[in-house]
Amino acid sequence: MMRKAAWIALLACTSAAAQQTAQYTQYVFNMFAINPAVAGSKDCIDVRLGYRQQWVGFPGAPVTGWATVAGTIKPKGRPFKANRHGVGAFVEADNTGPLGYTSFQAAYAYHIQMKRDFFMSLGFFAGVRQEKLSLGDVYAADNSDPALTNNGNVMVYPDITPGIWLYGKSTWAGLSMQQVLANKVKGIGMDTRLARNYIFSLGHRYRIDRKFSVVPSTLVKVAPGAPMALDINVMLEYQRKLGLGMSYRNQDAVAFMLKVPFLKYFSLGYSYDITTSKLRVGSANTHEIILGIYPCLPLDPEKAIVRCPIFE
């Protein structure tokens, strides 16, 4: 809803102060996409492929596809839990009505061991964006509006997102700032800029018994010109693999989530958002699917990176 409001404001020839970023329901299963400091938090290469179809049937509703890959640079001749480097990459394509963007980001993170099973990581995304405006999809009462004189693709660079990540065996907390440079998008609208988006996440795993645990978490997103977005998730896990969960997003949706491991190195996440805002009158609900691939070989527990809940 916030992104739709943003491009309507742009095409009405106002000063578009905010360019909304993509929305994810399964943020726990997709944390690297929103916080670059997560890169290198896992023992091996971690790949995520995702697709989100929001508000099915609503004209111009957001559609997002993305892919992430991240890993750690293992130190030689030192204990594996020493301070280390993480690297990764993130590709995302998002379309909302006549507006859209494609983004490529490279990531670097440095992990500092604070104590035996607790780390702090500082990282950043750096890359480029291609902003798109298709005037063929715009219906305006006044076609002479100067905001409608440009049509095509605009490259925006550099695009930088810093982040900080704290994690242990059962707890994590993170903060990132997307579009920190607030770049001006020349050639689309009158005074269009990429607005800073602040994203905070927090979660903890509570063990019920040897097989079951519950993972409550929250994510808060704040952006200028848009209401604060608050997600509250609860996931019930079986043997730290199979998961069933629910999510609530203020003023927008209630969601149901399923996470299923299969074969040896794969995990599939699916969420179904039931729209609770006024948009439910003109649209169906939202589907999001994420495939996780992580070919981790068995490791000596004494040499393994701490098992953070977001990777299980």
SEKOL-13187 format. One line per 5 residues: number of its first residue (from 1); their letters; for each residue y, x, z of N, C-alpha, C. Coordinates in steps of 0.05 Angstrom, whole numbers, padded with zeros to 5 digits. Example, Ala and Ser with C-alpha at 12.3 -4.5 7.8 and 13.67 -1.06 7.14 Angstrom:
1 = AS = -00114/00264/00156/-00090/00246/00156/-00066/00264/00156 | -00045/00257/00142/-00021/00273/00143/00001/00258/00157 .
//
This chain:
1 = MMRKA = -00024/00016/00000/00000/00000/00000/00025/00017/00000 | 00025/00040/00016/00048/00057/00017/00054/00070/-00010 | 00032/00079/-00024/00037/00092/-00050/00047/00073/-00070 | 00037/00048/-00070/00047/00028/-00089/00077/00023/-00084 | 00085/00021/-00059/00113/00017/-00052/00130/00040/-00062 .
6 = AWIAL = 00119/00064/-00061/00134/00088/-00069/00140/00087/-00099 | 00120/00081/-00116/00126/00082/-00144/00142/00057/-00153 | 00140/00035/-00139/00157/00012/-00146/00186/00020/-00140 | 00191/00033/-00117/00218/00042/-00111/00229/00062/-00131 | 00212/00079/-00141/00220/00099/-00161/00228/00085/-00187 .
11 = LACTS = 00212/00066/-00196/00218/00053/-00222/00241/00034/-00220 | 00249/00027/-00196/00272/00009/-00192/00298/00026/-00190 | 00295/00052/-00196/00318/00070/-00198/00330/00075/-00170 | 00314/00078/-00150/00323/00087/-00124/00316/00117/-00122 | 00325/00129/-00101/00319/00157/-00096/00291/00158/-00082 .
16 = AAAQQ = 00271/00167/-00097/00244/00167/-00086/00241/00191/-00068 | 00243/00186/-00042/00241/00208/-00023/00212/00215/-00016 | 00193/00198/-00022/00165/00203/-00014/00147/00200/-00038 | 00129/00219/-00041/00107/00217/-00060/00081/00217/-00044 | 00070/00193/-00041/00048/00191/-00023/00023/00206/-00033 .
21 = TAQYT = 00009/00218/-00014/-00015/00233/-00021/-00039/00214/-00019 | -00062/00225/-00027/-00087/00208/-00028/-00096/00200/00000 | -00108/00177/00001/-00119/00166/00026/-00150/00170/00027 | -00161/00179/00050/-00189/00182/00053/-00198/00166/00078 | -00220/00151/00075/-00231/00138/00099/-00250/00156/00114 .
26 = QYVFN = -00266/00171/00099/-00286/00190/00111/-00273/00217/00116 | -00251/00218/00130/-00238/00244/00134/-00254/00264/00150 | -00272/00254/00168/-00288/00273/00183/-00308/00287/00164 | -00318/00274/00144/-00337/00285/00125/-00322/00300/00102 | -00296/00301/00104/-00279/00311/00082/-00255/00327/00092 .
31 = MFAIN = -00259/00340/00115/-00236/00351/00129/-00222/00374/00114 | -00237/00390/00099/-00224/00412/00084/-00204/00402/00064 | -00207/00377/00053/-00189/00366/00033/-00161/00361/00045 | -00159/00359/00072/-00133/00353/00084/-00123/00376/00102 | -00141/00396/00107/-00132/00418/00124/-00144/00444/00114 .
36 = PAVAG = -00128/00462/00102/-00139/00487/00090/-00151/00506/00111 | -00143/00503/00136/-00153/00521/00157/-00183/00517/00162 | -00194/00495/00152/-00223/00490/00155/-00240/00509/00139 | -00229/00521/00118/-00244/00539/00100/-00256/00562/00117 | -00282/00566/00114/-00296/00587/00129/-00307/00579/00156 .
41 = SKDCI = -00306/00553/00162/-00316/00544/00188/-00346/00540/00188 | -00359/00542/00164/-00387/00538/00162/-00401/00564/00154 | -00427/00565/00160/-00443/00590/00156/-00446/00597/00126 | -00444/00577/00108/-00449/00583/00080/-00430/00567/00063 | -00434/00568/00037/-00417/00554/00018/-00420/00524/00023 .
46 = DVRLG = -00397/00510/00024/-00397/00481/00028/-00382/00468/00005 | -00395/00449/-00008/-00384/00435/-00032/-00383/00405/-00026 | -00361/00393/-00033/-00357/00364/-00030/-00346/00353/-00056 | -00359/00331/-00066/-00350/00317/-00090/-00345/00288/-00082 | -00321/00278/-00088/-00314/00251/-00079/-00301/00234/-00100 .
51 = YRQQW = -00304/00208/-00096/-00291/00188/-00113/-00283/00164/-00096 | -00258/00154/-00099/-00248/00131/-00084/-00235/00111/-00103 | -00244/00086/-00101/-00233/00064/-00116/-00221/00044/-00096 | -00194/00044/-00095/-00181/00028/-00074/-00172/00001/-00085 | -00175/-00019/-00068/-00166/-00047/-00075/-00176/-00055/-00102 .
56 = VGFPG = -00202/-00056/-00105/-00215/-00063/-00131/-00203/-00089/-00142 | -00195/-00089/-00167/-00185/-00112/-00180/-00155/-00116/-00178 | -00142/-00100/-00162/-00113/-00102/-00160/-00100/-00084/-00182 | -00081/-00095/-00198/-00069/-00080/-00220/-00055/-00055/-00209 | -00061/-00032/-00221/-00048/-00007/-00213/-00057/00004/-00187 .
61 = APVTG = -00080/-00005/-00176/-00090/00005/-00150/-00098/00034/-00152 | -00096/00049/-00130/-00102/00078/-00130/-00131/00084/-00136 | -00135/00104/-00153/-00162/00114/-00159/-00160/00145/-00156 | -00179/00156/-00140/-00178/00184/-00133/-00205/00197/-00137 | -00205/00221/-00149/-00229/00237/-00152/-00222/00266/-00143 .
66 = WATVA = -00241/00279/-00130/-00235/00306/-00120/-00261/00322/-00117 | -00257/00348/-00115/-00279/00367/-00110/-00268/00390/-00093 | -00284/00399/-00073/-00276/00421/-00056/-00300/00440/-00054 | -00293/00466/-00051/-00313/00486/-00045/-00301/00506/-00026 | -00316/00514/-00006/-00305/00532/00014/-00328/00549/00025 .
71 = GTIKP = -00321/00572/00036/-00341/00590/00047/-00327/00611/00064 | -00344/00628/00077/-00334/00649/00094/-00340/00676/00083 | -00322/00695/00087/-00327/00723/00080/-00340/00737/00104 | -00365/00743/00103/-00380/00753/00126/-00373/00782/00131 | -00366/00789/00156/-00360/00817/00162/-00386/00833/00163 .
76 = KGRPF = -00384/00859/00156/-00407/00876/00155/-00406/00895/00179 | -00429/00899/00191/-00431/00918/00213/-00418/00909/00239 | -00412/00882/00241/-00400/00871/00265/-00414/00845/00272 | -00413/00836/00296/-00425/00810/00303/-00413/00788/00286 | -00429/00769/00278/-00421/00748/00259/-00399/00730/00271 .
81 = KANRH = -00397/00729/00297/-00377/00713/00310/-00350/00727/00313 | -00347/00750/00302/-00322/00764/00303/-00301/00749/00286 | -00276/00756/00289/-00255/00744/00272/-00263/00747/00243 | -00257/00728/00226/-00267/00728/00199/-00248/00713/00180 | -00253/00715/00154/-00236/00703/00134/-00251/00680/00120 .
86 = GVGAF = -00237/00659/00113/-00248/00637/00098/-00232/00633/00072 | -00246/00625/00051/-00233/00620/00025/-00244/00594/00014 | -00229/00583/-00005/-00239/00558/-00018/-00220/00549/-00040 | -00227/00526/-00052/-00211/00514/-00073/-00214/00484/-00071 | -00193/00470/-00081/-00191/00441/-00079/-00178/00430/-00104 .
91 = VEADN = -00193/00413/-00118/-00182/00400/-00142/-00182/00370/-00137 | -00159/00357/-00144/-00156/00328/-00139/-00141/00315/-00161 | -00150/00291/-00169/-00135/00275/-00189/-00131/00247/-00177 | -00107/00237/-00178/-00100/00211/-00165/-00082/00196/-00184 | -00089/00170/-00189/-00072/00153/-00206/-00067/00127/-00192 .
96 = TGPLG = -00041/00119/-00191/-00032/00094/-00179/-00013/00081/-00198 | -00021/00060/-00212/-00004/00047/-00232/00004/00067/-00253 | 00030/00068/-00261/00039/00087/-00282/00042/00115/-00272 | 00040/00120/-00246/00043/00146/-00235/00016/00159/-00228 | 00015/00185/-00230/-00009/00199/-00223/-00004/00229/-00220 .
101 = YTSFQ = -00023/00243/-00210/-00020/00272/-00208/-00048/00285/-00209 | -00048/00310/-00218/-00072/00327/-00216/-00063/00352/-00202 | -00080/00361/-00182/-00072/00383/-00165/-00095/00404/-00164 | -00088/00429/-00165/-00107/00451/-00160/-00096/00469/-00138 | -00112/00473/-00117/-00103/00488/-00095/-00125/00509/-00088 .
106 = AAYAY = -00116/00534/-00082/-00133/00554/-00071/-00127/00557/-00041 | -00148/00563/-00026/-00144/00563/00003/-00152/00590/00015 | -00138/00598/00036/-00145/00621/00052/-00142/00614/00082 | -00160/00623/00099/-00158/00618/00127/-00168/00642/00143 | -00156/00647/00166/-00165/00668/00183/-00173/00656/00210 .
111 = HIQMK = -00198/00662/00218/-00210/00650/00242/-00209/00671/00265 | -00199/00662/00288/-00197/00679/00311/-00215/00667/00333 | -00234/00683/00343/-00251/00674/00364/-00236/00675/00391 | -00231/00651/00403/-00216/00649/00427/-00234/00654/00452 | -00259/00644/00450/-00279/00650/00470/-00306/00645/00457 .
116 = RDFFM = -00327/00646/00472/-00354/00647/00461/-00359/00625/00440 | -00354/00601/00445/-00360/00579/00427/-00334/00564/00419 | -00312/00578/00416/-00287/00564/00409/-00271/00582/00391 | -00261/00570/00369/-00246/00585/00349/-00219/00572/00343 | -00200/00588/00335/-00175/00578/00323/-00172/00590/00295 .
121 = SLGFF = -00164/00573/00276/-00161/00582/00249/-00133/00575/00238 | -00121/00593/00224/-00095/00589/00211/-00100/00592/00181 | -00090/00573/00165/-00095/00575/00136/-00074/00561/00120 | -00077/00563/00094/-00059/00549/00076/-00072/00544/00049 | -00063/00522/00036/-00068/00517/00008/-00043/00527/-00008 .
126 = AGVRQ = -00048/00538/-00032/-00026/00545/-00050/-00036/00539/-00078 | -00019/00525/-00093/-00028/00518/-00120/-00006/00504/-00136 | -00015/00487/-00155/00004/00473/-00173/-00005/00444/-00175 | 00015/00428/-00183/00011/00399/-00188/00021/00392/-00215 | 00008/00373/-00228/00018/00362/-00252/00024/00332/-00247 .
131 = EKLSL = 00049/00325/-00246/00058/00298/-00241/00059/00283/-00268 | 00050/00258/-00268/00049/00243/-00293/00062/00215/-00290 | 00076/00207/-00310/00088/00180/-00312/00083/00169/-00339 | 00070/00146/-00340/00064/00133/-00366/00082/00108/-00368 | 00103/00110/-00384/00122/00087/-00388/00109/00064/-00403 .
136 = GDVYA = 00087/00070/-00417/00073/00048/-00430/00061/00028/-00411 | 00058/00036/-00386/00047/00018/-00366/00068/00005/-00348 | 00093/00009/-00355/00115/-00001/-00339/00128/-00025/-00352 | 00132/-00046/-00336/00145/-00070/-00346/00171/-00073/-00330 | 00194/-00070/-00344/00220/-00070/-00331/00238/-00090/-00344 .
141 = ADNSD = 00255/-00102/-00327/00275/-00121/-00337/00297/-00107/-00352 | 00303/-00083/-00345/00324/-00067/-00359/00312/-00041/-00369 | 00305/-00040/-00394/00293/-00016/-00405/00313/00007/-00409 | 00339/00002/-00405/00359/00023/-00407/00363/00038/-00380 | 00348/00030/-00360/00350/00043/-00334/00345/00073/-00338 .
146 = PALTN = 00364/00090/-00328/00360/00119/-00332/00335/00130/-00319 | 00324/00116/-00300/00299/00125/-00287/00275/00123/-00306 | 00279/00108/-00329/00257/00104/-00348/00261/00119/-00374 | 00277/00140/-00373/00283/00154/-00398/00263/00177/-00403 | 00248/00184/-00383/00229/00206/-00386/00200/00196/-00384 .
151 = NGNVM = 00183/00208/-00400/00155/00199/-00401/00138/00223/-00407 | 00118/00229/-00390/00101/00251/-00396/00092/00266/-00371 | 00087/00292/-00374/00076/00308/-00352/00097/00328/-00343 | 00097/00333/-00317/00116/00352/-00305/00100/00370/-00287 | 00102/00396/-00290/00089/00416/-00273/00106/00421/-00248 .
156 = VYPDI = 00094/00420/-00225/00108/00426/-00200/00094/00449/-00186 | 00109/00470/-00180/00097/00493/-00167/00119/00510/-00154 | 00112/00525/-00133/00086/00525/-00120/00083/00501/-00102 | 00059/00492/-00096/00054/00471/-00078/00038/00483/-00054 | 00049/00482/-00031/00038/00496/-00008/00032/00477/00015 .
161 = TPGIW = 00009/00480/00028/00001/00464/00051/-00009/00483/00073 | 00006/00487/00095/-00004/00503/00117/-00020/00486/00136 | -00038/00498/00152/-00054/00483/00171/-00063/00500/00194 | -00069/00488/00216/-00081/00501/00239/-00106/00484/00248 | -00127/00498/00257/-00152/00484/00262/-00165/00496/00287 .
166 = LYGKS = -00171/00480/00307/-00184/00488/00331/-00211/00474/00333 | -00232/00489/00338/-00259/00476/00338/-00278/00491/00356 | -00297/00475/00365/-00319/00485/00382/-00344/00470/00376 | -00364/00471/00394/-00390/00458/00389/-00387/00428/00388 | -00369/00417/00403/-00367/00387/00406/-00339/00376/00399 .
171 = TWAGL = -00319/00393/00396/-00292/00383/00394/-00277/00397/00371 | -00259/00382/00358/-00241/00394/00339/-00213/00381/00341 | -00193/00396/00332/-00166/00385/00330/-00153/00401/00307 | -00137/00387/00291/-00124/00400/00269/-00097/00388/00262 | -00080/00405/00250/-00053/00396/00241/-00047/00410/00215 .
176 = SMQQV = -00039/00394/00195/-00031/00405/00169/-00005/00391/00160 | 00009/00405/00142/00034/00395/00131/00032/00397/00100 | 00027/00374/00087/00024/00374/00058/00052/00374/00045 | 00053/00388/00022/00078/00389/00006/00101/00400/00022 | 00096/00422/00036/00116/00432/00055/00142/00440/00042 .
181 = LANKV = 00142/00448/00017/00166/00457/00003/00183/00434/-00007 | 00173/00409/-00006/00188/00385/-00015/00200/00390/-00042 | 00184/00399/-00061/00193/00406/-00088/00206/00382/-00102 | 00226/00387/-00118/00238/00366/-00135/00221/00364/-00160 | 00215/00339/-00168/00200/00333/-00192/00220/00328/-00215 .
186 = KGIGM = 00226/00348/-00230/00246/00345/-00252/00234/00331/-00276 | 00247/00310/-00286/00238/00297/-00309/00224/00270/-00304 | 00221/00263/-00279/00209/00237/-00272/00228/00223/-00252 | 00240/00200/-00259/00258/00186/-00242/00285/00201/-00241 | 00301/00192/-00221/00328/00203/-00218/00330/00226/-00199 .
191 = DTRLA = 00318/00224/-00176/00318/00245/-00156/00292/00244/-00140 | 00271/00251/-00154/00244/00249/-00143/00236/00275/-00130 | 00226/00274/-00106/00217/00297/-00091/00190/00292/-00078 | 00175/00313/-00075/00150/00311/-00060/00156/00312/-00030 | 00150/00291/-00016/00157/00290/00013/00136/00303/00030 .
196 = RNYIF = 00144/00315/00052/00126/00327/00070/00109/00306/00084 | 00083/00310/00085/00065/00293/00099/00052/00308/00122 | 00054/00298/00146/00043/00311/00170/00017/00297/00178 | -00005/00312/00180/-00031/00300/00186/-00043/00313/00210 | -00049/00297/00230/-00062/00307/00255/-00089/00293/00258 .
201 = SLGHR = -00109/00309/00265/-00136/00298/00269/-00147/00309/00296 | -00164/00292/00308/-00176/00299/00334/-00203/00285/00336 | -00224/00299/00346/-00249/00286/00349/-00267/00300/00369 | -00288/00286/00379/-00306/00298/00399/-00333/00285/00396 | -00354/00301/00399/-00381/00290/00399/-00391/00287/00428 .
206 = YRIDR = -00400/00263/00434/-00412/00257/00460/-00442/00254/00457 | -00458/00270/00470/-00487/00268/00468/-00497/00245/00486 | -00513/00227/00474/-00525/00205/00489/-00552/00214/00500 | -00568/00225/00483/-00594/00238/00492/-00601/00259/00471 | -00626/00267/00470/-00633/00289/00453/-00631/00282/00423 .
211 = KFSVV = -00632/00256/00417/-00632/00248/00389/-00606/00234/00380 | -00592/00221/00398/-00569/00205/00391/-00543/00217/00403 | -00522/00214/00387/-00495/00222/00397/-00475/00204/00384 | -00451/00202/00395/-00430/00186/00384/-00405/00204/00380 | -00392/00200/00358/-00369/00217/00351/-00344/00200/00346 .
216 = PSTLV = -00327/00196/00366/-00302/00182/00361/-00281/00202/00350 | -00263/00193/00333/-00243/00211/00322/-00219/00194/00314 | -00197/00208/00309/-00173/00195/00299/-00158/00213/00280 | -00143/00201/00262/-00126/00215/00243/-00099/00201/00242 | -00078/00216/00244/-00051/00205/00242/-00036/00218/00220 .
221 = KVAPG = -00025/00202/00202/-00009/00212/00179/00019/00201/00181 | 00039/00220/00180/00067/00212/00181/00081/00223/00157 | 00096/00206/00143/00111/00214/00119/00138/00199/00119 | 00160/00212/00110/00186/00199/00109/00185/00174/00092 | 00198/00153/00101/00201/00129/00085/00176/00112/00084 .
226 = APMAL = 00156/00118/00100/00131/00102/00101/00123/00098/00130 | 00110/00076/00136/00101/00071/00163/00079/00091/00170 | 00077/00098/00196/00056/00116/00205/00028/00104/00200 | 00010/00120/00189/-00017/00111/00184/-00035/00122/00206 | -00050/00105/00219/-00068/00112/00241/-00096/00103/00235 .
231 = DINVM = -00115/00122/00234/-00143/00116/00230/-00158/00122/00256 | -00175/00104/00264/-00193/00108/00287/-00221/00103/00278 | -00238/00124/00280/-00266/00123/00271/-00285/00127/00295 | -00308/00114/00292/-00330/00119/00311/-00356/00120/00295 | -00371/00143/00298/-00396/00147/00284/-00418/00151/00303 .
236 = LEYQR = -00440/00135/00300/-00464/00139/00316/-00483/00156/00299 | -00493/00179/00310/-00510/00197/00295/-00538/00198/00307 | -00557/00202/00289/-00585/00206/00297/-00593/00234/00289 | -00601/00250/00308/-00608/00278/00304/-00587/00294/00289 | -00562/00288/00294/-00539/00302/00283/-00538/00301/00252 .
241 = KLGLG = -00552/00282/00240/-00553/00280/00211/-00546/00252/00201 | -00564/00233/00205/-00559/00206/00196/-00537/00193/00213 | -00518/00179/00200/-00496/00168/00215/-00488/00140/00205 | -00481/00123/00224/-00470/00096/00219/-00443/00094/00234 | -00423/00085/00221/-00397/00084/00234/-00379/00062/00225 .
246 = MSYRN = -00357/00059/00240/-00336/00039/00235/-00309/00053/00237 | -00290/00042/00223/-00263/00053/00222/-00242/00031/00222 | -00220/00037/00234/-00197/00018/00234/-00172/00033/00225 | -00158/00023/00205/-00133/00034/00196/-00111/00013/00200 | -00090/00020/00215/-00070/00001/00222/-00056/-00011/00198 .
251 = QDAVA = -00053/-00037/00198/-00040/-00053/00177/-00053/-00051/00150 | -00078/-00042/00149/-00090/-00039/00122/-00119/-00048/00121 | -00138/-00037/00137/-00166/-00043/00132/-00183/-00037/00156 | -00207/-00050/00155/-00229/-00043/00173/-00251/-00033/00155 | -00264/-00011/00162/-00284/00001/00144/-00311/00005/00158 .
256 = FMLKV = -00332/00005/00141/-00359/00012/00151/-00368/00037/00136 | -00381/00055/00150/-00388/00081/00139/-00418/00087/00143 | -00429/00101/00124/-00457/00109/00125/-00459/00138/00115 | -00474/00155/00130/-00479/00183/00122/-00509/00188/00122 | -00520/00196/00099/-00549/00199/00096/-00555/00227/00085 .
261 = PFLKY = -00571/00243/00099/-00580/00268/00088/-00604/00263/00069 | -00607/00279/00048/-00630/00276/00031/-00637/00303/00018 | -00662/00305/00009/-00673/00331/00000/-00668/00352/00021 | -00659/00375/00015/-00656/00396/00035/-00627/00404/00040 | -00611/00404/00019/-00584/00414/00021/-00562/00393/00015 .
266 = FSLGY = -00569/00367/00015/-00551/00347/00006/-00546/00326/00028 | -00522/00314/00028/-00515/00292/00045/-00497/00274/00030 | -00501/00248/00033/-00485/00228/00019/-00470/00210/00039 | -00444/00208/00035/-00427/00191/00052/-00416/00168/00036 | -00416/00144/00047/-00405/00121/00034/-00390/00104/00054 .
271 = SYDIT = -00367/00094/00045/-00351/00076/00062/-00342/00052/00046 | -00340/00030/00059/-00332/00005/00047/-00309/-00007/00064 | -00285/-00007/00053/-00261/-00016/00068/-00257/-00046/00062 | -00254/-00062/00083/-00247/-00090/00080/-00217/-00092/00085 | -00203/-00100/00064/-00173/-00101/00066/-00164/-00123/00085 .
276 = TSKLR = -00147/-00116/00104/-00136/-00135/00123/-00107/-00141/00119 | -00093/-00126/00101/-00065/-00130/00096/-00062/-00154/00076 | -00037/-00160/00069/-00032/-00182/00050/-00044/-00177/00023 | -00051/-00152/00016/-00062/-00146/-00010/-00090/-00158/-00013 | -00102/-00167/00008/-00129/-00180/00006/-00128/-00205/-00011 .
281 = VGSAN = -00104/-00217/-00014/-00102/-00241/-00030/-00106/-00235/-00060 | -00097/-00211/-00069/-00097/-00205/-00097/-00117/-00184/-00105 | -00135/-00175/-00087/-00153/-00154/-00094/-00179/-00156/-00077 | -00199/-00142/-00086/-00223/-00139/-00070/-00220/-00116/-00052 | -00242/-00104/-00043/-00240/-00083/-00022/-00243/-00056/-00035 .
286 = THEII = -00247/-00035/-00018/-00246/-00007/-00027/-00273/00007/-00023 | -00280/00023/-00043/-00305/00039/-00042/-00298/00069/-00042 | -00312/00084/-00026/-00308/00113/-00026/-00336/00126/-00023 | -00342/00146/-00039/-00367/00159/-00038/-00363/00189/-00039 | -00377/00204/-00023/-00375/00233/-00021/-00402/00246/-00021 .
291 = LGIYP = -00406/00265/-00038/-00431/00281/-00038/-00426/00308/-00026 | -00441/00315/-00005/-00439/00341/00007/-00462/00359/-00001 | -00457/00384/-00009/-00477/00403/-00017/-00473/00429/-00001 | -00492/00437/00015/-00489/00461/00031/-00516/00475/00034 | -00521/00495/00016/-00547/00509/00016/-00548/00530/00038 .
296 = CLPLD = -00549/00521/00063/-00550/00540/00086/-00579/00547/00092 | -00585/00573/00093/-00611/00582/00101/-00613/00583/00131 | -00636/00581/00143/-00639/00582/00172/-00628/00609/00183 | -00612/00607/00204/-00600/00630/00216/-00608/00634/00245 | -00607/00658/00254/-00610/00663/00283/-00587/00649/00298 .
301 = PEKAI = -00594/00632/00317/-00572/00618/00331/-00552/00636/00344 | -00560/00661/00351/-00541/00680/00363/-00521/00691/00342 | -00528/00688/00316/-00510/00698/00295/-00496/00676/00280 | -00502/00651/00286/-00490/00629/00271/-00462/00623/00281 | -00445/00613/00262/-00419/00603/00270/-00424/00578/00286 .
306 = VRCPI = -00406/00573/00305/-00408/00549/00323/-00411/00524/00306 | -00429/00506/00314/-00435/00482/00298/-00415/00460/00303 | -00394/00460/00287/-00373/00440/00290/-00383/00412/00281 | -00376/00390/00295/-00386/00364/00287/-00379/00355/00259 | -00358/00365/00247/-00350/00354/00221/-00370/00363/00199 .
311 = FE = -00387/00382/00204/-00405/00392/00184/-00434/00382/00187 | -00438/00363/00205/-00466/00354/00210/-00468/00324/00208 .
//
